[in-house]
Amino acid sequence: MTSLDDPYAGTDFYCAVALPNIGALDLVHDGDAVFAYHHTRPYWPVHIVVVPKRHVASLTTLAATDEPLIRELLGVIREVAAAVERDHGSATVVTNLGAYQDSKHLHFHIASGEPAR
Ligand SMILES: [Zn+2]
């Protein structure tokens, strides 16, 4: 099993590393279908990632049959973003697609503060 401390060069960090090591993550939410945690290598001073537990490739591959998952995902995103907005005054919610998406497993970044350079 790949540890959180190992360098990971593959295309699905969440199925390969995060989910098998979920107990080692700094979780902010652990639900039936969705989890959220503080990023292990944060790009922003506040950087939380919201991820479905089953494999979904990206926002644009979600289908109508994924509606229950979409509902849970959006609920967690809303809850985490509200806490970041409350505690830090502002928040960004973003998901990447295509070449912008480093890990080919749907995930949303919720961030606040100036990004690292
Ligand atoms: Zn995956």
Backbone and ligand atoms as CSV (ligand in chain L), in Angstrom:
chain,resi,resn,atom,element,x,y,z
A,1,MET,N,N,0.854,-1.196,0.000
A,1,MET,CA,C,0.000,0.000,0.000
A,1,MET,C,C,0.888,1.244,0.000
A,2,THR,N,N,0.558,2.165,-0.892
A,2,THR,CA,C,1.308,3.418,-0.962
A,2,THR,C,C,0.981,4.261,0.264
A,3,SER,N,N,2.007,4.725,0.947
A,3,SER,CA,C,1.806,5.560,2.133
A,3,SER,C,C,1.614,7.012,1.711
A,4,LEU,N,N,0.988,7.787,2.603
A,4,LEU,CA,C,0.789,9.216,2.333
A,4,LEU,C,C,2.123,9.929,2.156
A,5,ASP,N,N,3.186,9.396,2.753
A,5,ASP,CA,C,4.495,10.054,2.697
A,5,ASP,C,C,5.275,9.718,1.430
A,6,ASP,N,N,4.848,8.668,0.714
A,6,ASP,CA,C,5.548,8.295,-0.517
A,6,ASP,C,C,5.221,9.292,-1.628
A,7,PRO,N,N,6.191,9.569,-2.500
A,7,PRO,CA,C,5.845,10.386,-3.666
A,7,PRO,C,C,4.871,9.607,-4.545
A,8,TYR,N,N,3.906,10.269,-5.140
A,8,TYR,CA,C,2.923,9.584,-5.978
A,8,TYR,C,C,2.895,10.243,-7.351
A,9,ALA,N,N,3.169,9.472,-8.381
A,9,ALA,CA,C,3.256,10.018,-9.738
A,9,ALA,C,C,2.135,9.489,-10.631
A,10,GLY,N,N,1.183,8.757,-10.043
A,10,GLY,CA,C,0.107,8.175,-10.844
A,10,GLY,C,C,-0.984,9.188,-11.148
A,11,THR,N,N,-2.119,8.673,-11.654
A,11,THR,CA,C,-3.181,9.579,-12.116
A,11,THR,C,C,-4.433,9.549,-11.236
A,12,ASP,N,N,-4.431,8.742,-10.150
A,12,ASP,CA,C,-5.596,8.732,-9.262
A,12,ASP,C,C,-5.124,8.615,-7.810
A,13,PHE,N,N,-4.687,9.752,-7.264
A,13,PHE,CA,C,-4.209,9.805,-5.881
A,13,PHE,C,C,-5.271,9.315,-4.900
A,14,TYR,N,N,-6.550,9.557,-5.211
A,14,TYR,CA,C,-7.607,9.276,-4.231
A,14,TYR,C,C,-7.862,7.781,-4.091
A,15,CYS,N,N,-8.007,7.056,-5.207
A,15,CYS,CA,C,-8.190,5.597,-5.115
A,15,CYS,C,C,-6.894,4.904,-4.672
A,16,ALA,N,N,-5.744,5.408,-5.124
A,16,ALA,CA,C,-4.473,4.715,-4.880
A,16,ALA,C,C,-3.892,4.993,-3.497
A,17,VAL,N,N,-4.076,6.204,-2.981
A,17,VAL,CA,C,-3.392,6.588,-1.746
A,17,VAL,C,C,-4.359,7.092,-0.663
A,18,ALA,N,N,-5.186,8.072,-0.983
A,18,ALA,CA,C,-6.001,8.712,0.058
A,18,ALA,C,C,-7.007,7.735,0.677
A,19,LEU,N,N,-7.791,7.022,-0.165
A,19,LEU,CA,C,-8.813,6.128,0.386
A,19,LEU,C,C,-8.215,4.970,1.192
A,20,PRO,N,N,-7.158,4.293,0.697
A,20,PRO,CA,C,-6.569,3.225,1.522
A,20,PRO,C,C,-5.948,3.723,2.827
A,21,ASN,N,N,-5.643,5.027,2.892
A,21,ASN,CA,C,-5.020,5.611,4.084
A,21,ASN,C,C,-5.952,6.613,4.779
A,22,ILE,N,N,-7.255,6.429,4.619
A,22,ILE,CA,C,-8.196,7.463,5.084
A,22,ILE,C,C,-8.028,7.762,6.577
A,23,GLY,N,N,-7.643,6.745,7.354
A,23,GLY,CA,C,-7.464,6.946,8.793
A,23,GLY,C,C,-6.299,7.856,9.140
A,24,ALA,N,N,-5.355,8.026,8.213
A,24,ALA,CA,C,-4.181,8.861,8.456
A,24,ALA,C,C,-4.403,10.308,8.008
A,25,LEU,N,N,-5.555,10.577,7.375
A,25,LEU,CA,C,-5.825,11.932,6.887
A,25,LEU,C,C,-6.392,12.802,8.009
A,26,ASP,N,N,-6.200,14.110,7.873
A,26,ASP,CA,C,-6.783,15.068,8.816
A,26,ASP,C,C,-8.193,15.389,8.320
A,27,LEU,N,N,-9.133,14.487,8.651
A,27,LEU,CA,C,-10.494,14.557,8.109
A,27,LEU,C,C,-11.294,15.703,8.715
A,28,VAL,N,N,-12.092,16.353,7.886
A,28,VAL,CA,C,-13.079,17.308,8.394
A,28,VAL,C,C,-14.491,16.759,8.174
A,29,HIS,N,N,-14.612,15.692,7.350
A,29,HIS,CA,C,-15.900,15.041,7.119
A,29,HIS,C,C,-15.641,13.612,6.668
A,30,ASP,N,N,-16.397,12.648,7.224
A,30,ASP,CA,C,-16.276,11.254,6.801
A,30,ASP,C,C,-17.686,10.675,6.726
A,31,GLY,N,N,-18.316,10.804,5.560
A,31,GLY,CA,C,-19.691,10.357,5.382
A,31,GLY,C,C,-19.766,9.044,4.638
A,32,ASP,N,N,-21.001,8.607,4.322
A,32,ASP,CA,C,-21.199,7.330,3.616
A,32,ASP,C,C,-20.505,7.341,2.255
A,33,ALA,N,N,-20.647,8.430,1.522
A,33,ALA,CA,C,-20.182,8.456,0.132
A,33,ALA,C,C,-19.133,9.523,-0.141
A,34,VAL,N,N,-18.915,10.414,0.828
A,34,VAL,CA,C,-18.037,11.564,0.600
A,34,VAL,C,C,-17.154,11.799,1.820
A,35,PHE,N,N,-15.885,12.124,1.587
A,35,PHE,CA,C,-15.020,12.534,2.696
A,35,PHE,C,C,-14.327,13.842,2.335
A,36,ALA,N,N,-13.859,14.546,3.362
A,36,ALA,CA,C,-13.154,15.811,3.172
A,36,ALA,C,C,-12.013,15.872,4.176
A,37,TYR,N,N,-10.877,16.416,3.737
A,37,TYR,CA,C,-9.711,16.460,4.629
A,37,TYR,C,C,-8.825,17.635,4.270
A,38,HIS,N,N,-7.990,18.016,5.223
A,38,HIS,CA,C,-6.995,19.046,4.960
A,38,HIS,C,C,-5.932,18.451,4.025
A,39,HIS,N,N,-5.669,19.134,2.914
A,39,HIS,CA,C,-4.727,18.662,1.894
A,39,HIS,C,C,-3.374,18.318,2.532
A,40,THR,N,N,-2.779,17.210,2.095
A,40,THR,CA,C,-1.501,16.790,2.686
A,40,THR,C,C,-0.349,17.682,2.205
A,41,ARG,N,N,-0.502,18.303,1.038
A,41,ARG,CA,C,0.506,19.261,0.543
A,41,ARG,C,C,-0.230,20.516,0.090
A,42,PRO,N,N,-0.665,21.341,1.064
A,42,PRO,CA,C,-1.562,22.465,0.740
A,42,PRO,C,C,-0.914,23.497,-0.186
A,43,TYR,N,N,-1.720,23.997,-1.111
A,43,TYR,CA,C,-1.299,25.037,-2.044
A,43,TYR,C,C,-1.727,26.403,-1.532
A,44,TRP,N,N,-2.797,26.423,-0.739
A,44,TRP,CA,C,-3.290,27.632,-0.080
A,44,TRP,C,C,-3.121,27.450,1.426
A,45,PRO,N,N,-3.066,28.548,2.187
A,45,PRO,CA,C,-2.951,28.433,3.650
A,45,PRO,C,C,-4.079,27.594,4.258
A,46,VAL,N,N,-5.293,27.752,3.738
A,46,VAL,CA,C,-6.404,26.864,4.108
A,46,VAL,C,C,-6.741,26.084,2.846
A,47,HIS,N,N,-6.652,24.755,2.900
A,47,HIS,CA,C,-6.838,23.950,1.686
A,47,HIS,C,C,-7.455,22.606,2.058
A,48,ILE,N,N,-8.746,22.496,1.838
A,48,ILE,CA,C,-9.504,21.281,2.151
A,48,ILE,C,C,-9.977,20.675,0.827
A,49,VAL,N,N,-9.947,19.350,0.729
A,49,VAL,CA,C,-10.369,18.653,-0.477
A,49,VAL,C,C,-11.607,17.814,-0.146
A,50,VAL,N,N,-12.631,17.907,-0.998
A,50,VAL,CA,C,-13.864,17.131,-0.833
A,50,VAL,C,C,-13.918,16.107,-1.966
A,51,VAL,N,N,-14.086,14.818,-1.602
A,51,VAL,CA,C,-13.879,13.724,-2.563
A,51,VAL,C,C,-14.969,12.655,-2.403
A,52,PRO,N,N,-15.551,12.178,-3.514
A,52,PRO,CA,C,-16.448,11.017,-3.404
A,52,PRO,C,C,-15.641,9.750,-3.123
A,53,LYS,N,N,-16.202,8.846,-2.303
A,53,LYS,CA,C,-15.476,7.618,-1.947
A,53,LYS,C,C,-15.452,6.617,-3.096
A,54,ARG,N,N,-16.457,6.634,-3.949
A,54,ARG,CA,C,-16.377,5.736,-5.114
A,54,ARG,C,C,-15.784,6.509,-6.280
A,55,HIS,N,N,-15.192,5.769,-7.214
A,55,HIS,CA,C,-14.499,6.429,-8.316
A,55,HIS,C,C,-15.463,7.139,-9.259
A,56,VAL,N,N,-15.264,8.441,-9.415
A,56,VAL,CA,C,-15.941,9.255,-10.431
A,56,VAL,C,C,-14.817,10.039,-11.083
A,57,ALA,N,N,-14.742,10.031,-12.407
A,57,ALA,CA,C,-13.579,10.616,-13.072
A,57,ALA,C,C,-13.507,12.130,-12.920
A,58,SER,N,N,-14.643,12.812,-13.098
A,58,SER,CA,C,-14.601,14.276,-13.018
A,58,SER,C,C,-16.015,14.827,-12.938
A,59,LEU,N,N,-16.112,16.128,-12.759
A,59,LEU,CA,C,-17.424,16.786,-12.717
A,59,LEU,C,C,-18.224,16.499,-13.977
A,60,THR,N,N,-17.542,16.474,-15.131
A,60,THR,CA,C,-18.263,16.325,-16.398
A,60,THR,C,C,-18.601,14.883,-16.735
A,61,THR,N,N,-18.154,13.915,-15.915
A,61,THR,CA,C,-18.578,12.526,-16.139
A,61,THR,C,C,-19.709,12.130,-15.194
A,62,LEU,N,N,-20.099,13.014,-14.289
A,62,LEU,CA,C,-21.252,12.726,-13.441
A,62,LEU,C,C,-22.490,12.586,-14.320
A,63,ALA,N,N,-23.367,11.633,-13.956
A,63,ALA,CA,C,-24.570,11.374,-14.745
A,63,ALA,C,C,-25.807,11.613,-13.879
A,64,ALA,N,N,-26.959,11.605,-14.515
A,64,ALA,CA,C,-28.222,11.803,-13.800
A,64,ALA,C,C,-28.400,10.752,-12.707
A,65,THR,N,N,-27.890,9.529,-12.933
A,65,THR,CA,C,-28.025,8.454,-11.943
A,65,THR,C,C,-27.151,8.702,-10.707
A,66,ASP,N,N,-26.246,9.669,-10.802
A,66,ASP,CA,C,-25.390,10.014,-9.657
A,66,ASP,C,C,-26.040,11.051,-8.747
A,67,GLU,N,N,-27.324,11.323,-8.964
A,67,GLU,CA,C,-27.975,12.407,-8.224
A,67,GLU,C,C,-27.831,12.309,-6.703
A,68,PRO,N,N,-28.002,11.116,-6.084
A,68,PRO,CA,C,-27.812,11.059,-4.621
A,68,PRO,C,C,-26.392,11.448,-4.198
A,69,LEU,N,N,-25.398,11.013,-4.985
A,69,LEU,CA,C,-24.010,11.383,-4.691
A,69,LEU,C,C,-23.809,12.888,-4.864
A,70,ILE,N,N,-24.360,13.437,-5.924
A,70,ILE,CA,C,-24.238,14.877,-6.186
A,70,ILE,C,C,-24.825,15.666,-5.017
A,71,ARG,N,N,-25.957,15.208,-4.521
A,71,ARG,CA,C,-26.616,15.880,-3.398
A,71,ARG,C,C,-25.712,15.841,-2.159
A,72,GLU,N,N,-25.137,14.670,-1.872
A,72,GLU,CA,C,-24.255,14.558,-0.699
A,72,GLU,C,C,-22.986,15.390,-0.896
A,73,LEU,N,N,-22.418,15.329,-2.094
A,73,LEU,CA,C,-21.202,16.098,-2.397
A,73,LEU,C,C,-21.436,17.595,-2.187
A,74,LEU,N,N,-22.512,18.092,-2.780
A,74,LEU,CA,C,-22.786,19.529,-2.691
A,74,LEU,C,C,-23.072,19.939,-1.250
A,75,GLY,N,N,-23.712,19.052,-0.507
A,75,GLY,CA,C,-23.975,19.339,0.902
A,75,GLY,C,C,-22.679,19.478,1.693
A,76,VAL,N,N,-21.716,18.566,1.442
A,76,VAL,CA,C,-20.435,18.627,2.153
A,76,VAL,C,C,-19.644,19.862,1.706
A,77,ILE,N,N,-19.639,20.123,0.396
A,77,ILE,CA,C,-18.943,21.306,-0.122
A,77,ILE,C,C,-19.509,22.566,0.547
A,78,ARG,N,N,-20.831,22.646,0.602
A,78,ARG,CA,C,-21.495,23.811,1.198
A,78,ARG,C,C,-21.114,23.968,2.676
A,79,GLU,N,N,-21.121,22.843,3.395
A,79,GLU,CA,C,-20.820,22.852,4.825
A,79,GLU,C,C,-19.360,23.276,5.080
A,80,VAL,N,N,-18.428,22.698,4.326
A,80,VAL,CA,C,-17.011,23.021,4.503
A,80,VAL,C,C,-16.743,24.462,4.075
A,81,ALA,N,N,-17.317,24.884,2.943
A,81,ALA,CA,C,-17.106,26.245,2.451
A,81,ALA,C,C,-17.679,27.266,3.433
A,82,ALA,N,N,-18.822,26.958,4.025
A,82,ALA,CA,C,-19.425,27.874,5.000
A,82,ALA,C,C,-18.520,28.028,6.221
A,83,ALA,N,N,-17.909,26.931,6.666
A,83,ALA,CA,C,-17.009,27.002,7.822
A,83,ALA,C,C,-15.761,27.810,7.491
A,84,VAL,N,N,-15.208,27.623,6.285
A,84,VAL,CA,C,-14.011,28.380,5.877
A,84,VAL,C,C,-14.364,29.860,5.742
A,85,GLU,N,N,-15.509,30.149,5.124
A,85,GLU,CA,C,-15.948,31.550,4.974
A,85,GLU,C,C,-16.141,32.198,6.351
A,86,ARG,N,N,-16.755,31.464,7.264
A,86,ARG,CA,C,-17.005,31.983,8.614
A,86,ARG,C,C,-15.683,32.236,9.343
A,87,ASP,N,N,-14.748,31.300,9.244
A,87,ASP,CA,C,-13.510,31.392,10.024
A,87,ASP,C,C,-12.464,32.293,9.380
A,88,HIS,N,N,-12.486,32.443,8.040
A,88,HIS,CA,C,-11.416,33.163,7.343
A,88,HIS,C,C,-11.916,34.329,6.501
A,89,GLY,N,N,-13.220,34.524,6.429
A,89,GLY,CA,C,-13.782,35.689,5.751
A,89,GLY,C,C,-14.001,35.516,4.263
A,90,SER,N,N,-13.350,34.519,3.648
A,90,SER,CA,C,-13.526,34.277,2.213
A,90,SER,C,C,-13.132,32.846,1.890
A,91,ALA,N,N,-13.655,32.354,0.776
A,91,ALA,CA,C,-13.329,30.991,0.344
A,91,ALA,C,C,-13.472,30.891,-1.164
A,92,THR,N,N,-12.691,29.996,-1.745
A,92,THR,CA,C,-12.797,29.644,-3.158
A,92,THR,C,C,-13.162,28.171,-3.236
A,93,VAL,N,N,-14.083,27.818,-4.160
A,93,VAL,CA,C,-14.430,26.422,-4.407
A,93,VAL,C,C,-14.121,26.150,-5.869
A,94,VAL,N,N,-13.268,25.139,-6.118
A,94,VAL,CA,C,-12.850,24.892,-7.499
A,94,VAL,C,C,-12.675,23.396,-7.755
A,95,THR,N,N,-13.018,22.980,-8.985
A,95,THR,CA,C,-12.672,21.638,-9.456
A,95,THR,C,C,-12.054,21.792,-10.843
A,96,ASN,N,N,-11.070,20.960,-11.147
A,96,ASN,CA,C,-10.345,21.081,-12.414
A,96,ASN,C,C,-10.785,20.015,-13.405
A,97,LEU,N,N,-10.600,20.314,-14.680
A,97,LEU,CA,C,-11.001,19.406,-15.764
A,97,LEU,C,C,-9.897,19.318,-16.805
A,98,GLY,N,N,-9.880,18.201,-17.526
A,98,GLY,CA,C,-8.923,18.053,-18.625
A,98,GLY,C,C,-7.487,18.129,-18.127
A,99,ALA,N,N,-6.651,18.843,-18.854
A,99,ALA,CA,C,-5.235,18.934,-18.503
A,99,ALA,C,C,-5.015,19.654,-17.168
A,100,TYR,N,N,-5.995,20.437,-16.727
A,100,TYR,CA,C,-5.880,21.118,-15.427
A,100,TYR,C,C,-6.056,20.149,-14.264
A,101,GLN,N,N,-6.643,18.962,-14.540
A,101,GLN,CA,C,-6.972,18.010,-13.466
A,101,GLN,C,C,-5.820,17.029,-13.279
A,102,ASP,N,N,-5.056,17.196,-12.209
A,102,ASP,CA,C,-3.888,16.348,-11.977
A,102,ASP,C,C,-4.301,14.923,-11.629
A,103,SER,N,N,-5.268,14.755,-10.742
A,103,SER,CA,C,-5.717,13.432,-10.334
A,103,SER,C,C,-7.083,13.172,-10.958
A,104,LYS,N,N,-7.190,12.082,-11.709
A,104,LYS,CA,C,-8.400,11.836,-12.498
A,104,LYS,C,C,-9.485,11.160,-11.675
A,105,HIS,N,N,-9.777,11.757,-10.538
A,105,HIS,CA,C,-10.847,11.330,-9.634
A,105,HIS,C,C,-11.453,12.627,-9.123
A,106,LEU,N,N,-12.745,12.764,-9.312
A,106,LEU,CA,C,-13.431,14.013,-8.962
A,106,LEU,C,C,-13.059,14.505,-7.566
A,107,HIS,N,N,-12.678,15.745,-7.461
A,107,HIS,CA,C,-12.417,16.353,-6.154
A,107,HIS,C,C,-12.590,17.853,-6.259
A,108,PHE,N,N,-13.039,18.447,-5.175
A,108,PHE,CA,C,-13.233,19.890,-5.092
A,108,PHE,C,C,-12.257,20.454,-4.077
A,109,HIS,N,N,-11.566,21.522,-4.459
A,109,HIS,CA,C,-10.699,22.236,-3.541
A,109,HIS,C,C,-11.495,23.364,-2.919
A,110,ILE,N,N,-11.405,23.489,-1.596
A,110,ILE,CA,C,-11.990,24.625,-0.898
A,110,ILE,C,C,-10.821,25.312,-0.206
A,111,ALA,N,N,-10.596,26.581,-0.590
A,111,ALA,CA,C,-9.359,27.248,-0.194
A,111,ALA,C,C,-9.619,28.656,0.283
A,112,SER,N,N,-8.651,29.147,1.084
A,112,SER,CA,C,-8.684,30.544,1.496
A,112,SER,C,C,-7.242,31.006,1.715
A,113,GLY,N,N,-6.973,32.248,1.401
A,113,GLY,CA,C,-5.635,32.822,1.570
A,113,GLY,C,C,-4.883,32.879,0.254
A,114,GLU,N,N,-3.705,33.506,0.298
A,114,GLU,CA,C,-2.875,33.644,-0.901
A,114,GLU,C,C,-2.211,32.320,-1.235
A,115,PRO,N,N,-2.264,31.886,-2.521
A,115,PRO,CA,C,-1.628,30.609,-2.877
A,115,PRO,C,C,-0.114,30.657,-2.742
A,116,ALA,N,N,0.483,29.488,-2.490
A,116,ALA,CA,C,1.946,29.359,-2.452
A,116,ALA,C,C,2.507,29.617,-3.844
A,117,ARG,N,N,3.753,30.049,-3.921
A,117,ARG,CA,C,4.352,30.343,-5.240
A,117,ARG,C,C,5.487,29.366,-5.523
L,1,ZN,ZN,ZN,-10.529,7.025,-8.238
